[in-house]
Amino acid sequence: MVQLLDLGNVELTLVSDKEKRLKFCINDHMDILIEILQRLDGRSLGAAACVCRQWRHIARSDWLWEHLCFRHISPRTMAGVRPVVAAMGGYRRLYMLCLRPVLSRLGRTRGLGGGDPEVVRRVWTQHLVELSLSLFCVDYYERLGNGGGSGGWVGDASASSLMFLCKPVNV
Amino acid sequence: MKRDRDRDKAESSSMAATAAEKGKMWTAEQADVGGMDELLAVLGYKVKASDMLEVAQKLEQLEMVMEDDGISHLSSDTVHYNPSDLSGWVQSMLSELNGTGFDIGPAESTIIDDSLLVPSDNNSSIVSSSIDFTPSQSQQSQIYEDNSEYDLSAIPGGAICKQNEPSAENGNKRRKTVGNRSGEAASAEVSGGPTAARPVVLVDSQETGVRLVHTLMACAEAVQQGNLKLADALVKHIGLLAVSQAGAMRKVATYFAEALARKIYKIYPQESNDTSYSDLLEMHFYETCPYLKFAHFTANQAILEAFAGATRVHVIDFSLKQGMQWPALMQALALRPGGPPALRLTGIGPPQPDNTDALQQVGWKLAQLAETIGVEFEFRGFVANSLADLDAAILDIRPSAAEAVAVNSVFELHRLLARPGAIDKVLASIKAMRPKIVTVVEQEANHNGSGLVDRFHEALHYYSTMFDSLESSGLTQVSNQDLVMSEVYLGRQICNVVACEGTDRVERHETLSQWRTRMGSAGFDPAHLGSNAFKQASMLLALFAGGDGYRVEENDGCLMLGWHTRPLIATSAWQLAATAS
């Protein structure tokens, strides 16, 4: 008998713990959400944008993607980039169109040998970002010529100078 | 660079043997009539299955004739002939065959007679191309006595290629794997047969690649010697051989054959004023392969470094076209530490046939981009038929204390070599512009020789390598249409190099060393492209599919992009010689 009572007490305790846990909703704590999202990689960030409207709104903010793009580069060298990139379509587009394919292809082929790995990576990444920015600019220029600077995200099949980079998946 | 050997099936079945074996094999394969038809079709012959028996019998007869006449050595000897000396070889063959001093040198009466080529009887199969050697009529009956039609036709050029031909032969077949030759031998019989009985050739398709190159060279030589009839026959032969190849080699051979045919028949391509088509082709070429991107990026890097510290800059582009080079430079200038300079761009282009101002449209697009990224920008366009028509005064050059000037020429300077004196005039006017840097990108090849054969030889190597690189990058990423357009773009260059002469021939490529000499004597000093350019170029190339094949090389301060071991384009930068005032 006593044991039954005890069990009953335990159950009650369990239930109230659960309630306490349920009361914490990540959507109520945007700052924590942002902290988490800014540590994700591109793919996960894209997936996060599919969760719900609120997450989508946050995950699509260009600031997060800028952070993703330049995570490893000293901010000093990248001053003044923001207005340029923003005008050409934003960091998310830069990442999707140029940076991600460039990173994935070069990551496969290049080993990071010799010297301080962190420094080497930073140097490589800087060249890489410069290259990506150039390619991004060329793409923007091509889209200009195809009638309308504010091209749709999906619909610009005619801008093809980055064809050699593009993969069919779009987030 | 493996060649496609999907005709191994054909080879293994019957084709690769001497005449004697062939006869036996053909009779053996009579039963497999359906298969034989397809196999021969692959080689470019169309033979009705029901006629196989007849053809096999003819072969046996041929063999008997050859043995009787004691000329079986023709099929089994491994005597080395100079394959490009086609006329000499054929002459010796025929004189042996007919026992006369029959001369088929450059004389008129020799080789081809088109009227004989079309079978005039009830055969429904079509002969794709054929060449007949027709000695005088009296000789005909010596060889054959029956008059039945053959479906296959003679390809005497096939006999050029010997069994076991090592690659010491010549450098022509640099891309043919001449590996396992021992088991396979090509043989061909040539006889000055009568119109009715055509000699038969069975071709080992592994060797057709080699034969193709030899025939191309032989044709070029025939054209150079003025032996147009021989050249005509060979061109048709090339067409036949090219069909049996796969991939890049076929395309290259087709373009070169077309160029040779134009030269023979004197149907020269009109230098069309429609630049929109050329621009379209060039855009596809830009997208498909990295050559133009490499050119733009390396030139931009040199210009960027030369402009370090300048607050006003002026770039003169000798061929603006779509202006694809300048967005990247503008972006780099916008993001340089210290902020962007004021950029002035002068674009030069050819006159448009429909009077639209293409230059202004491009300029307007560039201005839009400049406004977006916050670079002060000014554009001016100049229409000129030739660069020699311009001089520094027209271009409104401001004093160099106020403005740094860069002159950029991507694949434009070689066109000036068509007119005597033009290049010197242009180089002098460049000097008058007092540029901080001159960037020159040119093809790394010598296509400016006066002799057709040398030019042809060089161009064959160069464009084969180019097409090879297109082929391997096209496999993974690029759509077929892009690839085809890029090939047409290159095909037009091929046509110009081979078929045109005089002022029409504008694709007068020269090697980097030749340009170095020229620029040096005009008063320019080389400016070394830095390691940044090299790194960026390497990274760019790594992005392209087939990126393993592309190589960036540094050549004494200049950068060269090549495919495997062959450099194809070269970027160089120049500044005014220190002693110039």
Interface residues (C-beta under 8 A of the other chain):
Chain A: T77 A79 G80 V81 P83 V84 A87 M88 P101 V102 R105 L106 T109 R110 H127 L128 E130 L131 L133 S134 L135 F136 C137 V138 Y140 Y141 E142 L144 G145 G149 S160 S161 M163 F164 L165
Chain B: Y286 E287 T288 F297 N300 Q322 G323 M324 P327 A328 M330 Q331 A332 A334 L335 P337 G339 K365 L366 Q368 L369 T372 I373 G374 S473 Q477 V478 S479 D482 N532 K535 Q536 M539 L540 A542 L543 F544 A545 G547
